[in-house]
Amino acid sequence: MTYTRPWLSFKDQLEHLKSRGLVVTDDSAALKALEQFGYYRLSAYWYPFRQKKFDAEGRVSGVTDDFIPNTELKDSVQLYLFDKKLRLLLLDALERIEIALRVDIAHLLGRLDTFAHTKQDKLHKSFANKTKGSGKPTAFNAWNQKRTYVEARSKEDFVEHYKTNHGPDLPIWVAVETWDFGALSQLFAMMKVKHQTQIARKYGVPDWEAFQSWMRSLNYLRNICAHHSRLWNRNIIDQPSLPAPGALPWLDQLRSSGLTDAELKSRPFLLVAICRHMVLQLNPSSEWHNRMREHLNEFPTVASDYSISIEAMGAPNCWHTW
């Protein structure tokens, strides 16, 4: 299929939006927004304000090009700016979490062997030998290939210094500083159950399998935030598992709101709540959760006839009691 839509100047883009029913109260500000953020990026934030299409049975089947009455361009701009700050706040939390987990994993495995991360016998045999299909490499071999490549390419001063003075093989407490969150979470998933449990319990999570999934989901969240992608109402693909009722009081509170586990896991608010939990476990005097709460309380009020709220993030009505 050939793409036929023509290139449009910023002014033409604005006129096109007006023709679809978008209200623009300040052309100069609207043009500046299109020039600064881009039509395509903003389109993800005006998508909720497009009129819906219905099938013969009255079910929503998609959206039209036309906007819901009284929708203003500034509605989507405000939503974009809200989402931007949300991502930045989360990146602050995720940095703390990732760095702490690097230390936890390196300290625990390093006690077993300086090069434990290169030795499959220091990990859980069946976890490390998992494959994604016939003829595919094992989890350990795939991870180890990536690790070797990353460490060989690293130009960090501390890596160059170590290699010059000690040789090419990095001990785990050095190597871990070259890995991304994804590599970290993959190694964690191959660790022995007793070691995963030990780290999970440090963060107040009694279920090692749930904690393992949290690491994977937080890596997914980190990638969304780092690549400036829309987050606030996103359908979460890499969903975390949840401990059983009674394990975490804040999770019991979210469950008591009437939302099912499936509903909680499918929206980003749960990942925000997990970050809150992790940061407070690392530093009980942290104010991060208060800054996040203040930001969520500033969810934009829109002019459009279509009402949006923080509930689209998966936030239950009791979230204010954090």
C-alpha positions in Angstrom: 0.0 0.0 0.0 1.4 3.4 -1.0 1.4 6.3 1.4 -0.3 9.2 -0.3 -0.6 11.9 2.4 1.3 15.0 1.4 3.9 17.0 3.3 2.2 20.0 5.1 3.7 23.2 6.4 3.0 24.0 10.1 0.4 26.5 9.0 -1.2 24.0 6.7 -1.2 21.4 9.6 -3.0 23.9 11.8 -5.6 24.6 9.1 -6.1 20.9 8.6 -6.8 20.5 12.3 -9.3 23.3 12.3 -11.1 21.7 9.4 -11.5 18.6 11.5 -13.2 20.6 14.2 -10.3 21.4 16.6 -10.8 24.7 18.4 -7.8 27.0 18.2 -8.0 30.1 20.3 -4.4 31.4 19.7 -2.9 30.7 16.3 0.5 31.9 17.3 0.7 29.6 20.3 -0.8 26.7 18.3 1.9 27.1 15.6 4.6 27.2 18.2 3.3 23.9 19.7 3.3 22.2 16.3 6.8 23.5 15.7 8.1 22.5 19.1 6.4 19.1 19.7 5.4 18.0 16.2 2.1 17.0 14.7 2.6 13.3 15.0 3.7 13.3 18.6 0.8 15.5 19.6 -1.6 13.3 17.7 -1.2 10.6 20.4 -2.6 13.2 22.9 -5.5 14.4 20.9 -6.5 10.8 19.9 -8.9 10.5 22.9 -10.8 13.6 21.8 -11.7 12.2 18.3 -15.2 11.2 17.7 -16.0 7.5 18.0 -17.3 5.1 15.3 -19.9 2.5 16.1 -20.7 -0.8 14.5 -24.3 -2.1 13.7 -24.6 -3.4 17.3 -23.7 0.0 18.8 -20.2 -1.0 19.9 -17.2 1.3 19.5 -15.3 0.2 16.3 -12.8 3.0 16.0 -12.5 6.8 15.7 -13.2 9.3 13.0 -11.0 12.2 11.9 -13.4 14.7 13.5 -12.9 16.0 17.0 -15.5 15.9 19.8 -17.1 19.4 20.2 -15.2 22.1 22.1 -11.9 20.2 21.9 -9.0 22.7 21.9 -5.5 22.1 20.8 -4.3 23.2 24.2 -6.1 20.2 25.7 -3.7 17.9 24.0 -0.7 20.1 24.7 -1.5 20.2 28.4 -1.9 16.4 28.4 1.5 16.1 26.6 3.2 18.3 29.2 1.6 16.4 32.0 2.8 13.1 30.5 6.3 14.5 30.0 6.6 15.5 33.7 5.2 12.1 34.7 8.0 10.3 32.7 10.7 12.5 34.2 9.5 11.8 37.7 9.5 8.1 37.0 13.0 8.2 35.5 14.2 9.8 38.7 12.8 6.8 40.7 13.9 4.3 38.1 17.5 5.5 38.3 17.6 5.0 42.1 16.0 1.5 41.7 18.3 0.4 39.0 21.5 1.5 40.7 20.4 -0.1 44.0 19.7 -3.4 42.2 23.0 -3.3 40.5 24.7 -3.2 43.9 22.4 -5.9 45.3 23.0 -8.4 42.5 26.8 -7.7 42.3 27.3 -7.9 46.0 25.3 -11.2 46.4 26.8 -13.0 43.3 30.2 -11.5 43.9 30.4 -13.2 47.3 29.9 -16.5 45.5 32.5 -15.9 42.8 34.2 -12.8 41.4 33.0 -13.8 38.0 29.7 -15.5 39.0 27.9 -13.7 36.1 30.0 -15.7 33.6 29.5 -19.1 35.3 26.2 -20.8 34.6 26.7 -23.1 37.6 26.3 -20.1 40.0 22.8 -19.6 38.6 19.6 -21.6 38.6 20.1 -24.5 36.1 16.6 -24.7 34.6 16.1 -20.9 34.5 19.5 -20.4 32.7 18.7 -23.2 30.3 15.3 -21.9 29.2 14.9 -21.3 25.4 12.4 -19.5 23.3 12.0 -22.4 21.0 13.8 -25.2 19.2 17.2 -24.1 17.9 17.2 -20.9 20.0 20.0 -20.2 22.4 19.5 -20.7 26.1 18.6 -17.7 28.3 22.2 -17.7 29.7 23.9 -18.0 26.3 21.8 -15.2 24.8 22.4 -13.0 27.8 26.1 -13.8 28.0 26.6 -13.0 24.3 25.0 -9.6 24.9 27.0 -9.0 28.0 30.3 -9.8 26.3 29.5 -7.4 23.4 28.5 -4.6 25.8 31.5 -4.9 28.0 33.9 -5.1 24.9 32.4 -2.0 23.4 32.4 0.1 26.6 34.6 3.2 26.5 34.0 4.1 30.1 37.2 5.2 31.9 36.8 2.7 34.7 36.5 -0.1 32.2 39.6 1.0 30.3 41.5 1.4 33.5 40.5 -2.1 34.7 41.4 -3.8 31.4 44.7 -2.0 31.3 45.7 -3.1 34.8 44.0 -6.4 35.2 43.0 -7.9 31.8 39.8 -8.2 29.7 37.6 -10.1 32.2 35.6 -7.7 34.4 34.5 -8.8 37.9 30.8 -8.6 38.5 31.0 -5.4 40.6 32.7 -3.7 37.6 30.8 -5.4 34.8 27.4 -4.6 36.3 28.0 -0.8 35.7 28.1 -1.5 32.0 24.7 -3.2 31.8 21.3 -1.7 31.2 18.2 -2.4 33.2 17.2 -5.1 30.7 20.4 -7.1 31.2 20.2 -6.6 34.9 16.6 -8.0 35.0 17.5 -10.9 32.8 20.4 -12.0 35.0 18.2 -11.7 38.1 15.6 -14.0 36.4 18.4 -16.7 36.1 19.5 -16.5 39.7 18.7 -19.2 42.2 15.4 -18.9 43.9 17.0 -18.4 47.3 19.0 -15.5 45.9 16.0 -13.9 44.2 14.1 -14.3 47.4 16.8 -12.7 49.4 16.8 -9.6 47.2 13.0 -9.5 46.9 12.6 -9.5 50.7 15.1 -6.6 51.0 12.4 -4.6 49.2 9.6 -5.9 51.3 8.2 -8.3 48.7 7.8 -11.9 49.9 7.1 -13.3 46.5 10.2 -13.7 44.4 8.3 -14.5 41.2 6.3 -11.3 41.6 9.5 -9.3 42.2 11.2 -10.9 39.2 8.3 -9.7 37.1 8.5 -6.2 38.7 12.1 -5.9 37.4 11.0 -6.9 33.9 8.1 -4.5 34.0 10.2 -1.6 35.4 12.6 -2.1 32.5 9.7 -1.9 30.1 8.6 1.3 31.9 12.1 2.7 31.8 12.3 2.2 28.0 8.9 4.0 27.5 10.1 7.0 29.6 13.6 7.1 28.1 12.2 7.1 24.5 9.7 9.9 25.4 6.8 7.7 24.5 3.2 8.3 25.6 2.6 6.8 29.0 -0.3 8.2 30.9 -3.1 6.0 29.4 -1.0 3.4 27.8 -2.1 -0.3 27.7 0.8 -2.0 29.5 2.1 -4.9 27.5 4.8 -6.2 29.9 2.6 -6.6 32.9 3.9 -7.3 36.5 2.7 -10.2 38.5 1.2 -9.4 41.9 1.7 -11.0 45.3 -1.2 -12.7 47.0 -3.6 -10.5 49.1 -2.2 -9.7 52.5 1.4 -9.4 51.3 1.5 -5.6 50.7 -1.0 -3.3 52.4 -0.9 -0.6 49.7 -1.7 -3.3 47.1 -4.6 -4.5 49.3 -5.9 -0.9 49.3 -5.8 -0.7 45.5 -7.6 -4.0 45.3 -10.3 -2.9 47.7 -11.2 -0.1 45.3 -13.1 -2.6 43.1 -10.5 -2.9 40.3 -9.6 -6.4 39.4 -5.9 -7.5 39.2 -6.2 -7.6 35.5 -7.5 -4.0 35.4 -4.7 -2.8 37.7 -2.0 -4.6 35.7 -3.1 -3.2 32.3 -2.6 0.5 33.2 0.5 2.5 34.2 -0.7 3.6 37.6 0.3 0.2 39.1 3.9 0.7 37.8 3.9 4.2 39.5 2.7 2.5 42.7 5.5 -0.1 42.4 8.1 2.6 41.9 6.7 4.4 45.0 7.0 1.2 47.0 10.6 0.6 45.8 11.8 4.1 46.5 10.4 4.1 50.0 12.0 0.7 50.7 15.3 2.3 49.6 14.8 5.5 51.6 11.8 5.8 54.0 12.4 9.5 54.3 12.2 10.1 50.5 9.8 12.8 49.3 9.5 11.3 45.8 6.1 9.9 46.4 4.8 13.3 47.5 6.2 14.9 44.4 4.4 12.3 42.3 1.2 12.8 44.3 1.4 16.5 43.7 1.9 16.0 40.0 -1.0 13.5 39.7 -3.2 16.1 41.5 -2.4 18.5 38.7 -4.0 16.4 36.0 -5.1 18.9 33.4 -8.7 20.1 33.1 -9.8 20.2 29.5 -12.2 22.3 27.5 -13.5 19.4 25.4 -16.9 17.9 25.9 -15.1 14.6 26.3 -14.0 14.3 30.0 -10.7 12.7 30.8 -9.3 12.0 34.3 -6.5 10.2 36.1 -8.7 7.1 36.1 -7.6 6.5 32.5 -4.1 5.8 34.1 -5.7 3.0 36.1 -5.8 5.1 39.3 -8.5 4.0 41.7 -10.6 6.5 43.6 -8.6 5.8 46.8 -5.2 6.6 45.4 -5.0 10.0 47.3 -4.6 8.1 50.5 -1.0 7.0 49.6 
